[in-house]
Structures are given as structure tokens and as C-alpha cells.
Amino acid sequence: MSNQIPSNSTANVISNITNIPLGTSSVDLMAYAESLLVREYDEQMKDMAFKIKTSSALKKAYRERKKNINEFLTRDSKDGKVKLLQAEYDFLLNRVEYQWDPSMYDGMGGVKEYINGKENLSAISNKGYTEVTTTNTSNIIAANESAEWHGDPHFNDADSKNTGFNHTDWDFQGVPGQTYNYLTDANLEMLATHEKWGNGPATVVDAVQITLHGPNESSLIKFDADDTPTINGEKMKTGITYPTADSGQALWSGKELTVYTEEGYALKLLDLGGYLNGQVKTGARGVVSDGIMPTGIIGAQFDADSIAEKMDGERFIYNALDTKNAKKEIKVEVDRIKSILENVQTQIDNLNSDTELAQTDLSTLSSQRKLAFETLSTMLSKVYEAASSVVRNLK
């Protein structure tokens, strides 16, 4: 092993500045060692800070699940049981695990959900959706907001300060031939199919299917690019207002399809020849007047914050789910719900413990780094003084 001091050592740096050859001293060696130690502490502190960040994100996901399950316990119970819809029952029983995925959001990282050991890519008939979020209906969230997509699809986020089809916040190409959940709410489902466009990797929205659910029936609207939309299999005519099962209505202008839902959404689809552009506007009541937060590539944008965030579109791949028993009510023992809730709390407690340990380690490293830096400063002062003394003696 060479005993030569690296060219970037303190002594050599000073020698280069003063053009005076200096010998290697023990003080210089110590200063160099301390500088390496400070650098090592910096790396360890960075790792600890990242661990705290990921633990906090995972805790947030588990706390959201805990909040949703807690809501079931607020319902009237008879004989120690509460009634849940099929989707709520599935949500309760699914074995959910959250993991940090550093590849999400263009390398910024994010929380990925796994259900029963498999990555959750389901999207979702709203009647069988396992991520239904029940919310306090007294809150008004995302009222009078607008989100659009255009071209190969470029998205204008609902939280963007810019509006209109000429603006783009982020893109999502998807896979040709794949259908995605664009918007799902309590009585609404809008699915969009992407198809290849041109010779490159670009895709466009080729077809949209909208389902509107009422108490006893549903309305199914299908719109393919370069074709006339249909409602329950019947081609729509211009100038006619079609009532929908959710007490909304649909209109066809000959080029633009507009659907107004009971909750206040205005869905507009424009046929540009070969592909569809789309816009979704929320009403004055916002998106939780029915007690359910929307989801989907468009729906998830209508959240409580005002930050435009790129959606991970692959999370919303549509898998047709069996909704035959969607409205079936299932009685579940309160004790069983509490037991599941305890398991979720255990996950949160474990993450809290990990966070506390990481914070303790970070505090210890910070103190050690401070001491090493102070020692390094002292060493550098001595080296500087020695160099200054040499310069003075040479004058």
C-alpha cells in the first residue's frame, strides 16, 4: 500500500496555493482522516433521513386504511354486527401491504400497494372497487375543478394553474389496446381504451365507455372515435337530451358528447378524427357529496390538496370485476373488524418504532459529525498556521 498522501490533501492544497513544497506532517494526516470521517457521517445521515421519509409515507398509507376501517365501526350495529356492501367487505378482508417503490413518479419514489401478496393494478368497476374511500360528506373537496387530456395523451392536471387543451402538465402513453380507469365514483365509471398512433410509441384515446348507475338500473354510453356514440345500444341523435339512470343526462352535438351526472360532473368528449380528447369538470358540491372519493387517472386528481402530481397510470389498468352482487349487504362482527384494525395498528406501531430508531441514529450521527467537523476545523487551523509560519520564515 502506498504511503503517499493524495494530491487533494490539505498539505498539497496549501503547497499548490503557495508554490512552496511542504512535507507531510502528522497534523495533515489527521486532518485528511477527519475529512473522510465527516464525509462518511454525511452519507449515513442521508440514509437515515431517507429511511425516516419512507417510513412516514408508509405510515400515512396505513393510517388512511385505518381511518376507512374505523368508519365501519361508526355505523349502527345490531347483535354485535354491522352491514357492509360487497366492495367494503372485500376492502376489509384484503391482506394489504404497502411498500416503498423508488422507481415510481420518475424516480422520486412512492408507496405501492400490494393486495394478498400481489401488486394492486386493479382498477375497477366502482361497484367492486377495493380502494373505496368513505369521506365526511360535510367537506367540499375539489369543487369547480377541471382536468383534461388531449392528443397522445397529454394531461392538464385538475390542480394546475393553467387550463385548456394547449397546456400539458404530464403525459401517460399506456399500452396499445389496454383499457384504463379514467374516473370512478359512487355511481359513475368512465373507462378509456388506448390505441397505437403513428409509427412511434405514441398512443391516443380511441374509445370511451361511461356507466351511470341508478337505484335499479344503469345507463351504458359507448363512444368510439369516428363513430356515433350509443346509449344502451341505441345510436344517439343530435339535439336530443337523453336521461340517464343516475338522474343525469347526455347530449350529442354531432362532434361532441356531453354527459352531466347527478353528483355534478360534466364529462365532455370531442371526436377529432381517429382519437378522442376529453374534459372532466366537477360541480359546486365537489366530489365527496356522496361520501366517496373518486379514483382513476382523472379522478385521483380531484383530491384535497392543490398540488399537480403526475398519475401513475399503470395503477389504473382496468380489470373487469364481477359486480353481480355489488349491492349485496354482508353482516360482519364488530369484533372481527376490531381485530383487523388492530393488525393495521400493529403495522403503524412497527413503523413508528423504526422511525424512532432512525431518528435516534440520526441524532447520534449528527453529534458525531459535529465533533468530527470541529476536530477537522482545529486540524486545518493548525495546518494553516504551520503554512503561514513557513511563509513568514521565508520572507
N, C-alpha and C positions, 0 to 999 in steps of 0.2 A: 504494500500500500504506500502511495506517495505521501511524504510529509509536507509537500509544497502547499502553501496557503493559496486558496483560489484567488483569481485575478480581481474578484469583486470584494475581497476582504477590506476591512477598514484601513489597514496599513497601506495596501496597494492603492486604494482610492485616494488617500491623502498624498501618497507618493506621486500619483499621476497629476494631482492638482498642483503640487508644489515643485514637481520635477526634481525632487530630492530623494535619492534611494534610501529607504528605511529598512532596518532589519525587523524581523518578526519577533514581537515580544509576547510574553505570557498574557499581558493585558489584552493584546489584539486577538489572541486565540480565544480568550474568554468572551470577548465582545462578539466574535463571529458565532460562537456556540450559543450565546444568548439570543442572537438574532434568529437562528434556526429554531430555537425553542419558542420564541414569540410567534413565528410563522406556523409552527405545529399547533399551538394553542388556538390560533385564529381558525385553522381548518376544523379542529374539534368543536369549537364554539359554533361554527357554521353548521356542522352536522347536528348538533343538539338543537339549534334553532329550527332546523328543518323538521326534526322529529316532533317538536312541540307544535309546529304549524300543521303537520299531517294529523296528529292526534286530535287537535282542535277541530279540524274538518270532519274527521270520522265521528267525533262526539256529537257534532251538530246533526249529522245524518241519523244517528241512533236516537237523539233527543226528539227529532221530528217524528220518528216512528213511535216513540214512547207517547208523544202527545196525541197521535192519532188513535193509539190503542186506549189511552186514558179516556178519550171521548166516548168510547163504547160503554165505559163504566158509569157515565153520567146519565144514561138512559134508564127509563123505568124498568125495574126488574120484578118479575113475579116468580115465586118458587125458586129464588136464587138464580134465575136465568134472565138473559137479555136477548132481544131479537136482532139478528144481523142479516143483511142482504148477502147473497151468494158471494159477490165481489168482496164485501167486507170480511166475510168468513174466510175466504181464500187469503186475503191480506193478513189476517190474524194468524193463520196456521202456517204460512210460508216460513221456512227457515231462512231468514235474511242475514246476510253478512256484508259488511261494507269494507272495501279495501282501497288503498291509495294507488292510483294508476298514474305514473309520471308522464305517460305519453299523451294523456288527454289534453284538450284545449291547446293544441300546437306546442306541446312540450311544457306547458305551465303546470300541468298536473291537475288531477281532480279525483273525486270519490266515485268509485264504480260499485254498483250494486250486484250482488250475486244472490239468486234465489234457489234454495235447495241444491246448492253447490254449483249452479250454472249461472253464467253471466246473464243478467236480465236485459234481453233485447226485445222483449215483448212490447208491442205497442197496442194492439189494444182496441178492442171494442170497449167503449166506455162502460158497458154493462158487465164486462168481465175483467175490468182493469184492476190489477192488484196494487196500484200505487195511488188509489183514490185518496185525496187529502180532504178531510172534512174540516171546514173552517167556520169561525164565528161569522154568521151572516150579517151581523150589525156593522162589520167593517166594509168599507168600499175600497176595492183594490182594482187598479188598472182601468179606471173609468175613462171613457172617451179617448182611448189609445188606438193606434193604427199600426199594423205590421203588413209588409208586402213582400212578394217575391216576383222576380221577372227574369226573363231570359234563361240562361243556363245555370241553374237558378242562383241569382243574386238575391240576398235578403236585406231588407231595410227593417232593422230591429224596432220593436214596439217602444223601447226605451231610448231610441236615437233622437237627437235633437233635430235631425233632418228628416224630411218626409218626401214622398214622391218616388216614382219608378226610376228616376235618373240617379238616385242615390243608392250606394251599396255599403252596408256595414260588414257583411261577411258572405261567403259562398258555401254552398254544400252541393256537391255533384251527385253523391249517392251512386247506386249501381243500376245500370240499364235494366229495365224490366222489373225492378223492385218497387213495391208499394210501401209508402211511409205514412205514419200517423202525423198529419199536419195539425189537427186540432181535435181534442176530445174533451167534452164537458158532460155534465149530468145527462142531458138529453140530446146531445149533439156529437156527431162523429164526421170528420172530414179527412178522407184519405186521398193521397196523390201518388200517381204512378210516374216514375221517371223513365224516359227512353233516351237512347243514344241520339246525339245531334252532331252531324258532320263527321269528319274523319278522325277527329281527336278524341280526347277523353270526356268531352262535354256531354251533359245530359240536359233535358228540359222536362217540364211537367207536361205529360202527354194526355193524361186523363185524371179527372177528379170525381170522387164519389162522396156524396153527402147524405147522411142518415139522420133523420129527426124523429125522436121518439115521443109519443104521446102516451096517455094512460092506458089505451087499449090497442093502439096500432102504431105503425111507423111509416114515415114517408122516405122513399129512396130516390135520390136525384143523381143521375149519372150524366157526365159531360165529357165527351171526347173531343180533342182538338179537330177542327174541320168537320164537325158534325153538330146536329141539333141536340140539345140536352133533352133528357127524358125524366119524367117524374112518375114513379111506379109503373114504368114500362111504356108510358104514353109520351109521344113526342110533344114538347111544349110549343105553344103558338105565341107569336108576338102579340103584345097588347092585352094579354090575359093575366090576371093575378090568380095564382094557384095557392089555395090554403094548404098548410102543412099540418102534420099530426101534432106538433108541439104548440099549436095555435099561432104559428108564424105564417110567412107567405113567401112565394117565389115568383120571380118575373123574368121573362126572356125578351131582350130587345132586338134579337136577330144577330147580335155580336157579343153582347154582354149578359151574363147570368147574374142575377142578384137574389140573395136569399136573406130574409130577415127572420131571426129566431125569437122565440118567446122571451129569452133572457136578455135580448138586446143586441146580439151580434148582427153585424151587417157583413155578409160574405159576398164579394164581387169577383167574378171570373171573366177574363177578357180573352177571346179567341183571336190570336194574332197569326193564324195560319201555320199549323204544324205544332204549335205549343200554346199553353195557357199561362197568362200572367194572373196573379191573384192578390187580393187585398182583404184583410180582416180588420174590422173596426169593432170596438167594444162600445157598449151603451153607457148611459149616465149611472146605471146601477153597478157598473163594474162587472167583475167575473165571479164573485162569490155569493151573489144573492140567492143562489140555490144551495149554498153550503158546500160546493165542490170547487176546488181549484182546477183550472184547465191544464192539460198537458199536450204534448206533441211539439213538433218543430216550431210551429207558430204559437200554439197555446202556451208553452212554457215561458214564452217571452212576456206574457201578461202576469208578472209577479209583483210583489210588494215594493221592490226596490226601483231605482231609476237608472240602473246601470245596463248598458247594452252589452250582452255577452253572447259569444258565438255558441250556437247549439251543437251538441254532439249528435248529429243526425242519425248515426247508426244505432243510437239508443232507441230510436223510434221506428225501427223496421216493423212493419205490420205483420202480425201472425194472426190469422183468423181464429178467434176463440169461440168455443161453444157457448152461446148466450141463451140457450133454450130455457134454462132455469134461472135467468138473470134476476128476476124479481122474487124468486123464492126466498122466503124468510126462514132462517135457521135459529133455533134456540141454543144458546151457549151458556154454560155455567159461569157465573161470576168468578168463582174460584179458579176456573181454568184460565180466564182472561188475566186474572191477577198473577197466576203462575208464569204466563208468557211475559207479562210486564216485568216480573222480577228478573227473568232471563235477560231482557233488554237492559234493565238497570245494571245487571252484573257486567255487561259489555261496557257500559258507560263508566262504571266504577273502575274496571281494569284500565281503561284509557286514562281516567283521572290519575290513577296510580302511576302509570307510565309517564304522564305529563309532569307530575310532581317530582319523580326521579330525574327526569330530563332537566327540569328547572333547577333542581339542586346541583346536578352535574354542571349545568351552565354557569351557575353562580360560583361554584368552586373553580371552574376553568377561568372565569373572569378574574377572580382574585389571583390565581396563579399567573395569569397572563400579565396582570398589572404589576406583580412583583418582578416578573422576568423583564418587563419593559423598563421598569425603574432601574433594575440592575444593568440592563443594556445601556441606558442613558448615562449611568455612572461610568461604565466602561468606556463609552465613547468620549465622555468628558475627559477622562484620563488620557485616552489616545490623542485627543485634540490638544491637550495641554502638553503632552510629550512632543507632538509635532511642532507646536508653537515654540517650545523650548529649543528644538533643533534649529528652527528657522532663526530665532534670536541669536543663537550662538554662532551661526554662520555669517551674520551681518557684521 
